[in-house]
Amino acid sequence: MFSARIGSLFLVVAMVAAILVIVGAGKPRHRADNCPTIKLKRQWGGKPSLGLHYQIRPIRYVVIHHTVTGECSGLIECADILQNMQNYHQKELNYNDISYNFLIGGDGIVYEGTGWGLRGAHTYGYNGNGTGIAFIGNFVDKLPTDAALQAAKSLLACGVRQGELSEDYALIAGSQVISTQSPGLTLYNEIQEWPHWLSNP
């Protein structure tokens, strides 16, 4: 009698474990394998958003920008730029937050702006259905570092795996759809060679 109960208990435990494995396999959103290092807003000293507007995911567009600031490498240097930028966007431009979803430093570290699933203020007409990624610096006449470029590619692949970006997302430059030179001519030519590039949005 006792051994039969133990046997039944083991069977129930095995069934629950199998169900958990199956359910877990169907939820890739929480996986972080092969994703770049992302510093959260609280880690770089960012202030809370003044208003949250959620997006419907997966996101259809990725818009590439540059910040037209100095470049940075390392948390201290980049945090100073990001804090000043957020302060300007919130106080001078009356945005809810820093305008980009993510920003990338020269050392390949990705910094959370509004992050996944929240509307930014980077590109008129593409804030609700787009993710804005900005390279920190000015890339009119030179490229970001290899580390920064690779971090961006890894972030995009990670977004697809986690269900944040559509598998057939379209990659565009800010200058294609609004009156701006962002992301700078040299970087603009670089991203035209990336997967998902959309030449005529």
N, C-alpha and C positions, 0 to 999 in steps of 0.2 A: 504493500500500500504506500509506504513511505517512498520507496524507489520510484513508483509510478508517478507520484506527485513531483519528485525531483525531475524526472524525465519530462513531464509536462511543462514544468517551469523553464527548463533549458530550451524546449521547443518554442515557447512564447518569447523568450529573450532573443533567440536566433531570428525569429520572424520580425521582431521590432527592429533589430539591428539591420536586417536586410531592407526593411522599409526606409529606415533613416538614410541608408546608403543611396537608395534610389531617389528619394526626395532631395537629398543633398546634391546629387548629380544634376538635377534639373534647375539648380539655382546658381548659375555662374556669376551673378552680380556681385557676390561677396568674395570671389577669388581675387587674389592680388598677385598671382604668379606672373613674373616677367614684366610687371608694371614698374615705371620709373619711381625714384624716390620723390615723394610729394610732401612738402612742408605745409601743414595746415595753417589756416589764417591766424589762429591763436598762437602758433609757433613763431610767426614773423611779426607779431605784435599788432595784427589787424584789429580794427574795431568791429563790433557787430553791425550787421546790415540794418538799415533804417526801414526796410520793408522787403518781404520775401514774395517772389512771384515764381511759382513752380512751372516747369515745362512738362509737356507730354513727351515721354521717352518711348522709344529711342529717338535721338535727335537726328535730323536730316542733313544739316549743314555744319561744316567746320570753317570758321573764318580766321585767316591768319593775319596778324598785325605785328607791328613793332611799336615800342613805347616812345621812341624819339627822346630818350633820356640817356644818361651815362650807362655804360655797361657795368655789370657787377659779377663777382664770383665769391661765393661764400655767404653764409646766413647774415652776418652783421652788415655787410655792404649792401646786399640785396634788400634786407629788411628796411634799411633807411630809405631806399628808393620807393619801396612799396608803401611804406607808411605815409610818405609825402604825397604819393600819387593818390592813395585812398582819401587822404585829407582834402586834396584839391578836388577830387571828383565829388565828394560828399558836400563840402562847404561852398565851393565856387560854382560847380556845375549842377548842384542839387540832385545828384544821383543818389540812389539808395546805398550804393556800395562802390568799391573799385569796379571799373567797368568790364574787366575781362573775367572769363571763367577760370583761366589758368595763365600763369606767366612763367617764363623759363629763363634762368640765369645762365651765364657763360660757363659755369661748371657742370651744367646738365641737371641741376636740381629744378624740379617743377614746384612752383608756389601756387597754392590754392587762392583763387580770387573768390568769385561767387561759387565756384565748384561745379560739379555735375548736377544737372537737373534744376538749376536755378537761373532765371533770366538775368543776363548782364545788360550792359548799355554800350556795347562795342560797335555795333553796325546797324544803323536804322533799317528796319525791314527784316532783319535776321536775328534780332535779339530773342524772340520767342521760340524760334525753331532752329537756332544755331548756337554752337559753342565757340566762343571767342578765345583764341590762344595767341598771346603776345610774347614775342621775344624781347627781352629787356635790352635796350640799346637802339642804335640807329643803323639801319642796314641798307642805306641807299647805295653805298659804294663798296660794301664788303659783306661777307656772309657771317652769320653767327658761328660760334665754335662748332666743331664736329660733335662735341658732347651735347651741346644744346640742340642741334639738329636731330641727333639720335634720340634724345629725350622726348622730343616732340613726336617722332615716329612711334616710339614705344607707348606714349600716352594715347595716341590714336588707336593703336592695336589693343591696348588695355581697355579703352572705352568700348570698343566693339565686343570684346570678350565678356565684359561685365554687363552688357545690354544697355549701356548709356548712349552709344552711338549706333545708328542704323548700320547694318552690314554693307549697305550700298550708299553710305553717306557721300555727300559731295564736298570736295575741298575747294575753297575759293579764297581769294585775297580781298581784303577790305576795299582796295582801289578798284576792284571790278564792279562794285555795286554802290559805292558812295563816293563823294568828292573828297578824296584823300590820296596821299602818296604811299600810305601804309600798305604793305609792310616794307617799303623801300624796294627800289628797282632790282638790286642784286638778289635779295631774298625772294622777290616775286618771280624771278626767272628760275631760281632753285626749286621752288615748290611746284612749278609746272611739270617737273619730272617725277613728282610723287604719285603713288597710286591714288585713285579717286578724284584726280584733278578734273575740274569742270571748267572748260574754256569759255563757255557762254551761258552764264547763270541768268 
